[in-house]
Amino acid sequence: MNPFRRALAKALLALALLAAPGCDRLFDKGSKDDIAAAEKKAAVGDFRAAAALYEAALDGTVKTADLHYRLALLYADKLKSPLDAVHHLDRYLDLAPNGPRAKDAKTLKKEDENKVLQQLSNGTPSTQAEAIRLKNENQLLLEKLAALRAQKPPPPAAAATKGEPVKKPIPPDARTYTVQSGDTLAKISRQFYKNSTRAKDIQDANFNQLSGTVKIKPGMVLIIPK
């Protein structure tokens, strides 16, 4: 597989993992204050700060579906990140498939997916046949991943202290990050990968320590996959 196809397959896999039905919420619960602050930031043109505040207010419930739509518009129109835009459009459609913005979300998603393809191919449009083939390859990867996740996890280490989370061994070549106050998985993903779409990868790499949730606390040492 050539570099372009590998990059596209990786991007499609990341999008599919993040938009999969039943996906765990990615972000810590925020508040109405975050939303109000985000709107003020957007009004004065500080779109990156607005996006961070909107993400802090997400809680994975239907009531925050509209926030995903606002984030998609911010990433597509103001921050020029169609990959992040597609992710938030997928989350909107997952939470509100028959919502008032569902039709627009589907149209915008197609437009942003085309932008992602053009970015990965340096502006050279991909053929429809090639896109279909790559999506099929991506589906096979997803099926393998689902099979691995379905396997029974190993028993907790005997040395673990009762009440403490079992930490996954850190691979020799892996990076680590100590959680700071105010961090979310999305924020950490942007710090290391320049976008928020790898938040699920970080969660999976630290599944045992996080007990399958996305709750992180200052002082935690997280594995950051490559």
C-alpha positions as CSV (number, residue, x, y, z in Angstrom):
1,M,0.0,0.0,0.0
2,N,1.5,3.4,-1.0
3,P,1.9,6.2,1.6
4,F,-1.3,8.0,0.5
5,R,-3.4,4.9,0.8
6,R,-2.0,4.1,4.2
7,A,-2.7,7.7,5.4
8,L,-6.2,7.6,4.1
9,A,-6.9,4.2,5.6
10,K,-5.6,5.5,9.0
11,A,-7.8,8.6,8.8
12,L,-10.9,6.5,7.9
13,L,-10.2,4.1,10.7
14,A,-9.9,6.9,13.2
15,L,-13.2,8.4,11.9
16,A,-15.0,5.1,12.0
17,L,-13.8,4.3,15.6
18,L,-14.9,7.7,16.8
19,A,-18.3,7.6,15.1
20,A,-19.1,3.9,15.9
21,P,-22.5,3.3,17.4
22,G,-22.4,3.0,21.2
23,C,-19.0,4.8,21.3
24,D,-18.1,6.0,24.8
25,R,-18.2,9.7,25.3
26,L,-14.9,11.3,24.6
27,F,-15.0,14.4,26.7
28,D,-15.4,15.4,30.3
29,K,-18.7,17.0,31.4
30,G,-18.7,20.8,31.2
31,S,-21.3,23.4,32.1
32,K,-23.5,26.1,30.7
33,D,-20.8,28.6,31.7
34,D,-18.5,26.9,29.2
35,I,-21.0,27.3,26.4
36,A,-21.6,31.0,27.2
37,A,-17.8,31.5,27.3
38,A,-17.4,29.7,24.0
39,E,-20.0,31.9,22.3
40,K,-18.2,35.0,23.5
41,K,-14.8,33.7,22.2
42,A,-16.3,32.9,18.8
43,A,-17.9,36.3,18.6
44,V,-14.5,38.0,18.9
45,G,-12.8,35.6,16.5
46,D,-10.9,33.4,19.0
47,F,-12.2,30.2,17.4
48,R,-9.7,27.7,18.8
49,A,-10.5,28.8,22.4
50,A,-14.2,28.6,21.5
51,A,-13.8,25.0,20.3
52,A,-12.0,24.0,23.5
53,L,-14.8,25.4,25.6
54,Y,-17.5,23.8,23.5
55,E,-15.7,20.4,23.9
56,A,-15.4,20.9,27.6
57,A,-19.2,21.2,27.7
58,L,-19.9,17.9,25.9
59,D,-21.2,15.1,28.0
60,G,-22.2,12.4,25.4
61,T,-25.9,12.9,25.8
62,V,-28.5,14.0,23.2
63,K,-28.8,17.4,24.8
64,T,-25.3,18.3,23.6
65,A,-25.8,17.1,20.0
66,D,-26.1,20.7,18.9
67,L,-22.7,21.5,20.4
68,H,-21.2,18.9,18.1
69,Y,-22.8,20.6,15.1
70,R,-21.4,24.0,16.2
71,L,-18.0,22.5,16.6
72,A,-18.2,21.0,13.1
73,L,-18.9,24.4,11.7
74,L,-16.0,25.9,13.7
75,Y,-13.5,23.3,12.5
76,A,-14.7,23.3,8.9
77,D,-15.1,27.1,8.3
78,K,-12.8,28.8,10.8
79,L,-10.1,26.3,11.8
80,K,-9.8,24.6,8.4
81,S,-9.7,21.1,10.0
82,P,-12.2,18.9,8.0
83,L,-11.2,15.8,9.8
84,D,-12.3,17.2,13.1
85,A,-15.4,18.6,11.4
86,V,-16.4,15.1,10.1
87,H,-15.9,13.6,13.5
88,H,-18.3,16.1,15.1
89,L,-20.9,15.7,12.3
90,D,-20.8,12.0,12.9
91,R,-21.4,12.5,16.6
92,Y,-24.3,14.9,15.9
93,L,-25.9,12.3,13.6
94,D,-25.3,9.5,16.1
95,L,-26.9,11.5,18.9
96,A,-29.7,13.1,16.8
97,P,-30.2,11.1,13.6
98,N,-33.6,12.8,13.1
99,G,-32.6,16.1,14.5
100,P,-33.4,19.5,12.9
101,R,-29.9,19.7,11.4
102,A,-29.6,16.1,10.3
103,K,-30.0,16.9,6.6
104,D,-27.5,19.7,6.7
105,A,-25.1,17.6,8.7
106,K,-25.1,14.8,6.1
107,T,-24.4,17.3,3.3
108,L,-21.6,19.0,5.2
109,K,-20.1,15.6,6.1
110,K,-19.8,14.6,2.4
111,E,-18.2,18.0,1.6
112,D,-15.7,17.7,4.5
113,E,-14.9,14.0,3.7
114,N,-13.9,15.2,0.2
115,K,-11.7,17.9,1.7
116,V,-10.0,15.2,3.8
117,L,-9.3,13.1,0.7
118,Q,-7.9,16.1,-1.2
119,Q,-5.6,17.0,1.8
120,L,-4.3,13.4,1.9
121,S,-3.7,13.3,-1.8
122,N,-2.2,16.8,-1.9
123,G,-5.1,18.2,-3.8
124,T,-5.4,15.4,-6.3
125,P,-9.0,14.0,-6.1
126,S,-9.3,10.3,-5.4
127,T,-11.4,8.1,-7.8
128,Q,-14.7,6.8,-6.4
129,A,-13.5,3.2,-7.0
130,E,-10.4,3.8,-5.0
131,A,-12.3,5.4,-2.1
132,I,-14.7,2.4,-2.0
133,R,-11.8,0.0,-1.9
134,L,-10.1,1.9,0.9
135,K,-13.4,1.9,2.9
136,N,-13.7,-1.8,2.4
137,E,-10.1,-2.3,3.7
138,N,-11.0,0.0,6.6
139,Q,-14.1,-2.2,7.4
140,L,-11.9,-5.3,7.6
141,L,-9.6,-3.5,10.1
142,L,-12.7,-2.5,12.2
143,E,-13.9,-6.1,12.2
144,K,-10.5,-7.3,13.4
145,L,-10.5,-4.6,16.1
146,A,-14.0,-5.6,17.2
147,A,-12.9,-9.2,17.5
148,L,-9.9,-8.2,19.7
149,R,-12.1,-6.1,21.9
150,A,-14.5,-9.0,22.3
151,Q,-11.8,-11.2,23.8
152,K,-12.0,-11.6,27.6
153,P,-9.5,-9.3,29.3
154,P,-6.7,-10.9,31.4
155,P,-7.3,-11.1,35.2
156,P,-6.0,-8.1,37.3
157,A,-2.4,-8.4,38.4
158,A,-2.0,-10.0,41.8
159,A,0.3,-7.3,43.0
160,A,-2.3,-4.5,42.6
161,T,-3.5,-2.9,45.8
162,K,-7.2,-3.4,46.4
163,G,-9.2,-0.4,45.2
164,E,-6.4,0.9,42.8
165,P,-6.9,0.7,39.0
166,V,-4.7,-1.9,37.3
167,K,-2.3,-0.1,35.0
168,K,-1.5,-1.4,31.6
169,P,2.3,-2.0,31.1
170,I,4.0,0.8,29.3
171,P,5.5,-0.4,26.0
172,P,9.3,0.3,25.7
173,D,8.9,2.8,22.8
174,A,5.7,4.5,24.1
175,R,5.4,8.1,25.2
176,T,3.8,9.1,28.5
177,Y,2.0,12.2,29.7
178,T,1.1,13.3,33.2
179,V,-2.4,14.7,33.3
180,Q,-2.6,18.4,34.3
181,S,-5.6,20.3,35.8
182,G,-8.1,21.2,33.1
183,D,-7.0,18.4,30.7
184,T,-9.4,16.4,28.7
185,L,-8.6,13.5,26.3
186,A,-9.5,15.8,23.4
187,K,-7.1,18.4,24.6
188,I,-4.3,15.9,25.1
189,S,-5.0,14.5,21.6
190,R,-4.6,17.9,20.1
191,Q,-1.3,18.5,22.0
192,F,0.3,15.3,20.6
193,Y,-1.5,14.8,17.2
194,K,-2.7,18.3,16.3
195,N,-6.3,17.3,16.3
196,S,-8.9,15.8,18.7
197,T,-9.6,12.6,16.7
198,R,-7.0,10.4,18.5
199,A,-8.8,10.9,21.9
200,K,-10.3,7.4,21.6
201,D,-6.9,5.9,20.9
202,I,-5.5,7.4,24.1
203,Q,-8.6,6.1,26.0
204,D,-8.0,2.6,24.6
205,A,-4.3,2.6,25.4
206,N,-5.2,3.4,29.0
207,F,-8.4,1.3,29.2
208,N,-7.5,-0.5,32.5
209,Q,-6.3,2.6,34.3
210,L,-9.4,4.5,33.3
211,S,-11.7,1.5,34.0
212,G,-13.2,1.9,30.6
213,T,-14.3,5.5,31.1
214,V,-12.9,8.8,30.0
215,K,-12.5,10.3,33.4
216,I,-9.0,11.6,34.0
217,K,-7.5,13.2,37.0
218,P,-4.4,15.4,37.5
219,G,-1.4,13.3,38.3
220,M,-2.4,10.3,36.1
221,V,0.4,9.1,33.8
222,L,-1.2,8.2,30.5
223,I,0.3,6.1,27.7
224,I,0.3,8.1,24.4
225,P,0.3,5.7,21.5
226,K,2.2,6.5,18.3
